[in-house]
Amino acid sequence: MMAPNAADPADRLRLRQMVIWTIFAAMLVLGVVLWFRFSGRIVPMLDVLTDR
């Protein structure tokens, strides 16, 4: 009989994938929120930097 806290390797892989995708989705949402929050400052700065 296996120990109750021993996870199946497939379960560990599934949990790892879920954690990675959750972090990716959170970073994506944070990036979109920050873009809309600060785009008024970032876009003109990028425009000035690319003109040089």
Secondary structure, 3 states (H helix, E strand, C coil): CCCCCCCCHHHHHHHHHHHHHHHHHHHHHHHHHHHHHHHHHHHHHHHHHHHC
